[in-house]
Amino acid sequence: MQSEIPQLQVITAISDADSEDFVAQLLFSQGWSIIFRAFEFEALENFMASRGQGLRTVIIYKSDLPGYQSETFRNLSTATTTIICVDGVPGNSHELMTHIRSQLRLPLIIANQGASSSITDPGKIQSQILIQQVTITGTTGAPGRSNISINLANYLASVAKVRLIDADLRAPSVEYLVGRSQGTNQSLELIFLDQEVKPVLLPAQDSSKILITDLGALPPLEEVVNDRRWQAGLINQILDQTTTLIYVCKSSGLSLIRLESFMAQFPILLRKIPIIYLLNQSGSTREDRALERRFKSMVQAEAHFVLPKDPRSTTSFSAPTKRGSTFTKEIGKIASVIQSGH
């Protein structure tokens, strides 16, 4: 169980008081913690020396800071400290936050250079795999988020190291599903967050691994963006670093109504995240076919997949095989879309 997760804290280093106040108030409104305001470089340097290197820190600065020297300033950047320059960024909330958030996102990393072909063909691996941070969420009502998270993680683990994090603190189920399965790939690392410690950050990222996070059901996005409690802080941090969002809904009328509500709220997010929509547990009845048509009409402009009912998916997780089930083949297609970066 993950018991200790470092909290991201922010330092402003902006000499103009009005400009600094605008930035600080904006960050505070997003639930960020401002721990120090530096109005000249020496004060910043002394504070960082006393703070040490063990805590994750973001320094937001302008180069007109008294005492600023570019080379000396770059030395402040470490594995735990990110420096973000806001010179020339327009002074409005949206563009400023978009710039800051974009600097905090981890870059995509290329791995497995020596392999060949496509992951969807057993034994043939794509020549370049984009290491991404995939977040899986969806409607309430148990649409199968955790099951899809495990199946997708297990599928990708056949060709890469994968870290699967159960960040569904309201209804965690990854550990239970894995425990009743026939086993998972050895390249799959499992991490379970502990609600008792009130985590606001995921564990430090391992750039050699694909990160898949089971986020659980999202509260209304308007609440997520404006809420300052730790749960919203964790969700915001996960969404900030997400490179692909997978949204799962069940094959039911109520689930599609909730999907429609999410799609209406999605523009509230400060940046657009590539998204894949999944209709899960689709059957073959007349009602199921009608729901599938409705789903496809709603998401026709986006990447989307329909996953059939498959009881084996909860105990025998998907992996590339010559004779995989329809469910597994669809998981493979989703994996390929993720790797291609859409």
C-alpha positions as CSV (number, residue, x, y, z in Angstrom):
1,M,0.0,0.0,0.0
2,Q,1.3,3.4,-0.9
3,S,1.7,5.2,2.4
4,E,3.6,8.4,1.7
5,I,3.1,10.6,-1.4
6,P,5.0,13.9,-1.8
7,Q,3.0,17.1,-2.1
8,L,3.7,19.5,-4.9
9,Q,4.3,23.1,-3.6
10,V,4.9,26.3,-5.4
11,I,7.3,29.2,-5.1
12,T,6.7,32.5,-7.1
13,A,9.8,34.5,-8.1
14,I,8.3,37.6,-9.7
15,S,9.6,41.1,-8.8
16,D,6.5,43.1,-9.8
17,A,4.0,42.9,-6.9
18,D,0.9,43.2,-8.9
19,S,2.0,40.6,-11.4
20,E,3.1,38.2,-8.6
21,D,-0.2,38.7,-6.8
22,F,-2.2,37.8,-9.9
23,V,-0.2,34.6,-10.4
24,A,-0.4,33.7,-6.8
25,Q,-4.2,34.3,-6.6
26,L,-4.7,32.3,-9.7
27,L,-2.7,29.3,-8.5
28,F,-4.5,29.5,-5.1
29,S,-7.9,29.4,-6.9
30,Q,-6.8,26.1,-8.5
31,G,-6.0,24.6,-5.1
32,W,-2.2,25.0,-5.4
33,S,-0.1,25.7,-2.3
34,I,2.1,28.8,-2.4
35,I,4.9,28.3,0.2
36,F,7.2,31.2,-0.6
37,R,7.2,34.4,-2.5
38,A,10.7,35.6,-3.7
39,F,11.1,39.2,-4.9
40,E,14.9,38.8,-5.6
41,F,17.1,35.9,-6.4
42,E,19.2,35.8,-3.3
43,A,16.1,35.2,-1.1
44,L,15.0,32.5,-3.4
45,E,18.4,30.8,-3.3
46,N,18.6,31.0,0.5
47,F,15.1,29.5,0.8
48,M,15.9,26.6,-1.6
49,A,19.1,25.9,0.3
50,S,17.2,25.6,3.6
51,R,14.4,23.6,2.0
52,G,16.6,20.8,0.6
53,Q,16.1,18.6,-2.4
54,G,13.7,16.0,-1.0
55,L,10.4,17.8,-1.6
56,R,8.7,18.3,-4.9
57,T,8.7,22.0,-5.8
58,V,7.6,24.2,-8.7
59,I,9.2,27.7,-9.1
60,I,7.3,30.1,-11.3
61,Y,9.4,33.1,-12.3
62,K,10.1,36.0,-14.6
63,S,13.6,36.8,-15.8
64,D,13.4,40.4,-14.6
65,L,13.8,39.1,-11.0
66,P,16.6,41.2,-9.3
67,G,19.9,39.2,-9.2
68,Y,18.6,36.8,-12.0
69,Q,21.3,35.0,-14.0
70,S,20.1,32.3,-16.4
71,E,22.9,29.8,-15.7
72,T,22.6,30.1,-11.9
73,F,18.8,29.9,-12.1
74,R,19.0,26.7,-14.2
75,N,21.0,25.1,-11.4
76,L,17.8,25.2,-9.3
77,S,16.2,22.6,-11.6
78,T,16.5,19.1,-10.1
79,A,14.7,15.8,-10.2
80,T,12.3,17.2,-7.7
81,T,12.2,20.9,-8.6
82,T,10.7,22.3,-11.8
83,I,11.3,25.9,-12.9
84,I,8.7,27.5,-15.2
85,C,9.3,30.9,-16.9
86,V,6.2,33.0,-17.5
87,D,8.0,35.8,-19.6
88,G,5.8,36.9,-22.4
89,V,2.8,34.8,-21.4
90,P,-0.5,36.8,-21.8
91,G,-1.8,38.0,-18.5
92,N,-5.1,36.1,-18.6
93,S,-6.0,33.2,-16.4
94,H,-6.6,30.6,-19.1
95,E,-3.4,31.1,-21.1
96,L,-1.3,31.4,-18.0
97,M,-2.6,28.2,-16.4
98,T,-2.4,26.4,-19.8
99,H,1.3,27.4,-20.0
100,I,2.1,26.3,-16.5
101,R,0.2,23.0,-16.7
102,S,1.9,22.2,-20.0
103,Q,5.3,22.6,-18.4
104,L,4.4,20.2,-15.7
105,R,3.4,17.4,-18.1
106,L,6.0,14.7,-18.6
107,P,7.2,14.2,-22.1
108,L,6.5,11.1,-24.1
109,I,9.4,8.8,-24.1
110,I,10.4,6.3,-26.8
111,A,11.3,2.8,-25.7
112,N,11.8,-0.7,-27.1
113,Q,13.8,0.5,-30.1
114,G,14.8,-3.0,-31.2
115,A,11.4,-4.5,-31.8
116,S,9.3,-4.8,-34.9
117,S,5.8,-4.6,-36.4
118,S,2.6,-4.1,-34.3
119,I,1.5,-5.1,-30.9
120,T,-1.8,-6.4,-32.2
121,D,0.0,-9.2,-34.0
122,P,1.2,-11.8,-31.4
123,G,5.0,-11.9,-31.2
124,K,5.4,-8.8,-33.3
125,I,6.0,-5.6,-31.3
126,Q,5.7,-2.0,-32.5
127,S,9.2,-0.6,-33.3
128,Q,8.6,2.5,-31.2
129,I,6.3,2.6,-28.2
130,L,5.2,5.9,-26.7
131,I,5.4,5.8,-23.0
132,Q,2.2,7.5,-21.9
133,Q,0.1,8.3,-18.9
134,V,-3.3,6.8,-19.5
135,T,-6.1,7.6,-17.1
136,I,-9.3,5.5,-17.1
137,T,-12.5,7.0,-15.7
138,G,-16.2,6.8,-16.6
139,T,-19.7,6.9,-15.4
140,T,-21.0,5.8,-12.0
141,G,-22.8,2.5,-11.7
142,A,-19.8,0.1,-12.1
143,P,-19.4,0.3,-15.9
144,G,-16.2,-1.8,-15.7
145,R,-13.4,0.8,-15.3
146,S,-11.2,-1.4,-13.1
147,N,-11.6,-4.5,-15.3
148,I,-10.7,-2.6,-18.4
149,S,-7.7,-1.0,-16.6
150,I,-6.3,-4.4,-15.7
151,N,-6.9,-5.9,-19.1
152,L,-5.3,-3.0,-20.9
153,A,-2.4,-2.9,-18.5
154,N,-1.9,-6.7,-18.8
155,Y,-2.0,-6.5,-22.6
156,L,0.6,-3.7,-22.8
157,A,2.8,-5.5,-20.2
158,S,3.5,-8.2,-22.8
159,V,5.8,-5.7,-24.6
160,A,6.7,-3.0,-22.0
161,K,6.9,-2.3,-18.3
162,V,3.6,-1.0,-17.0
163,R,2.6,0.6,-13.7
164,L,-1.1,0.3,-12.8
165,I,-2.3,2.6,-10.0
166,D,-5.7,2.2,-8.3
167,A,-6.6,5.8,-7.6
168,D,-10.3,5.0,-7.1
169,L,-10.4,5.9,-3.5
170,R,-14.2,5.7,-3.2
171,A,-14.5,2.1,-4.5
172,P,-11.1,0.5,-5.1
173,S,-11.4,-2.9,-6.8
174,V,-8.2,-3.5,-8.7
175,E,-6.6,-5.5,-5.8
176,Y,-9.7,-7.7,-5.5
177,L,-9.9,-8.4,-9.3
178,V,-6.2,-9.2,-9.5
179,G,-6.5,-11.5,-6.4
180,R,-9.2,-13.6,-8.0
181,S,-7.5,-13.8,-11.4
182,Q,-5.3,-16.5,-13.0
183,G,-2.3,-14.2,-12.6
184,T,-0.9,-11.1,-14.3
185,N,2.1,-10.3,-16.4
186,Q,5.4,-10.0,-14.4
187,S,6.1,-6.7,-16.1
188,L,3.0,-5.2,-14.5
189,E,3.6,-3.3,-11.3
190,L,0.5,-2.6,-9.1
191,I,0.2,0.4,-6.7
192,F,-2.8,1.0,-4.4
193,L,-3.3,4.5,-2.9
194,D,-4.3,4.8,0.7
195,Q,-7.2,7.2,1.4
196,E,-6.1,7.5,5.1
197,V,-3.0,9.6,4.0
198,K,-5.1,11.9,1.8
199,P,-2.8,11.8,-1.2
200,V,-2.7,14.8,-3.5
201,L,-0.1,13.5,-5.8
202,L,0.6,10.2,-7.5
203,P,3.9,8.4,-6.6
204,A,7.0,9.7,-8.4
205,Q,6.8,8.6,-12.0
206,D,9.1,6.0,-13.5
207,S,9.8,7.1,-17.1
208,S,10.7,3.5,-18.1
209,K,7.1,2.4,-17.6
210,I,3.7,3.1,-19.1
211,L,1.5,4.5,-16.4
212,I,-2.2,3.5,-16.3
213,T,-4.4,5.0,-13.6
214,D,-7.8,3.8,-12.6
215,L,-9.3,7.1,-11.4
216,G,-12.8,5.8,-10.7
217,A,-15.9,7.8,-11.5
218,L,-15.3,11.6,-11.9
219,P,-17.4,14.1,-10.0
220,P,-18.9,16.9,-12.1
221,L,-15.9,18.6,-13.8
222,E,-17.0,22.0,-12.6
223,E,-16.5,20.8,-9.0
224,V,-13.2,19.2,-9.8
225,V,-11.8,22.5,-11.3
226,N,-12.9,24.7,-8.4
227,D,-12.8,22.4,-5.4
228,R,-9.8,23.0,-3.1
229,R,-10.1,19.8,-1.1
230,W,-7.4,17.1,-1.3
231,Q,-9.5,14.7,-3.4
232,A,-10.0,17.3,-6.1
233,G,-6.3,18.2,-5.9
234,L,-5.4,14.6,-6.6
235,I,-7.9,14.4,-9.6
236,N,-6.6,17.7,-11.0
237,Q,-3.0,16.5,-10.7
238,I,-3.8,13.2,-12.5
239,L,-5.7,15.0,-15.3
240,D,-2.8,17.5,-15.6
241,Q,-0.4,14.7,-16.5
242,T,-2.7,12.5,-18.5
243,T,-1.7,12.0,-22.1
244,T,-4.8,9.9,-23.0
245,L,-8.1,9.7,-21.1
246,I,-10.3,6.7,-21.5
247,Y,-14.0,7.2,-20.6
248,V,-16.0,4.0,-19.9
249,C,-19.8,3.8,-19.9
250,K,-22.0,0.7,-19.5
251,S,-24.4,-0.4,-22.2
252,S,-27.5,1.1,-20.4
253,G,-29.7,4.2,-21.0
254,L,-28.7,5.8,-17.7
255,S,-25.0,5.4,-18.4
256,L,-25.4,7.1,-21.8
257,I,-27.3,10.0,-20.1
258,R,-24.3,10.4,-17.8
259,L,-21.9,10.2,-20.7
260,E,-23.8,13.0,-22.4
261,S,-23.4,15.1,-19.2
262,F,-19.7,14.5,-19.2
263,M,-19.3,15.5,-22.8
264,A,-21.1,18.7,-22.1
265,Q,-18.8,19.5,-19.2
266,F,-15.5,18.4,-20.8
267,P,-14.6,21.9,-22.3
268,I,-14.4,23.1,-18.6
269,L,-10.9,21.5,-18.4
270,L,-8.1,24.0,-19.0
271,R,-6.5,21.9,-21.7
272,K,-7.9,19.4,-24.1
273,I,-6.9,15.8,-23.4
274,P,-7.0,13.2,-26.1
275,I,-9.9,10.9,-25.2
276,I,-11.2,7.4,-26.1
277,Y,-14.8,6.5,-25.4
278,L,-15.7,2.9,-24.6
279,L,-19.2,1.3,-24.5
280,N,-18.7,-1.7,-22.2
281,Q,-20.7,-4.9,-21.7
282,S,-22.6,-4.6,-25.0
283,G,-24.9,-7.5,-25.8
284,S,-26.9,-8.7,-28.8
285,T,-30.5,-7.9,-27.9
286,R,-32.5,-5.3,-29.7
287,E,-32.1,-2.9,-26.8
288,D,-28.3,-3.4,-26.8
289,R,-28.1,-2.6,-30.5
290,A,-30.2,0.5,-30.1
291,L,-27.9,1.7,-27.2
292,E,-24.8,1.0,-29.4
293,R,-26.2,3.1,-32.2
294,R,-27.0,5.9,-29.7
295,F,-23.4,5.7,-28.3
296,K,-21.8,5.8,-31.7
297,S,-23.9,8.8,-32.7
298,M,-22.8,10.7,-29.6
299,V,-19.0,10.0,-30.0
300,Q,-18.7,9.7,-33.8
301,A,-16.2,12.5,-33.9
302,E,-14.0,10.9,-31.3
303,A,-12.0,7.6,-31.0
304,H,-14.4,5.0,-29.6
305,F,-14.8,1.3,-29.2
306,V,-17.6,-1.2,-28.2
307,L,-16.6,-4.0,-25.9
308,P,-18.8,-7.1,-25.7
309,K,-19.8,-9.0,-22.6
310,D,-17.1,-11.5,-21.7
311,P,-17.1,-13.1,-18.2
312,R,-13.6,-14.4,-18.8
313,S,-12.3,-10.8,-18.8
314,T,-12.5,-10.7,-15.0
315,T,-10.3,-13.7,-14.4
316,S,-8.2,-14.3,-17.5
317,F,-6.8,-10.9,-18.5
318,S,-6.2,-9.9,-22.1
319,A,-2.9,-10.6,-23.8
320,P,-1.8,-10.8,-27.4
321,T,-2.8,-14.3,-28.7
322,K,-3.6,-15.8,-32.1
323,R,-7.1,-16.7,-31.1
324,G,-8.1,-14.0,-28.7
325,S,-11.7,-13.3,-27.9
326,T,-13.5,-10.3,-29.4
327,F,-13.0,-8.5,-26.1
328,T,-9.3,-9.1,-26.2
329,K,-9.0,-8.0,-29.8
330,E,-10.8,-4.7,-29.0
331,I,-8.4,-4.2,-26.0
332,G,-5.5,-4.7,-28.5
333,K,-7.0,-2.0,-30.8
334,I,-7.2,0.4,-27.9
335,A,-3.6,-0.3,-27.0
336,S,-2.6,0.5,-30.6
337,V,-4.5,3.8,-30.5
338,I,-2.8,4.7,-27.3
339,Q,0.7,3.9,-28.6
340,S,0.1,5.9,-31.8
341,G,-0.9,8.9,-29.7
342,H,-4.1,9.2,-31.9
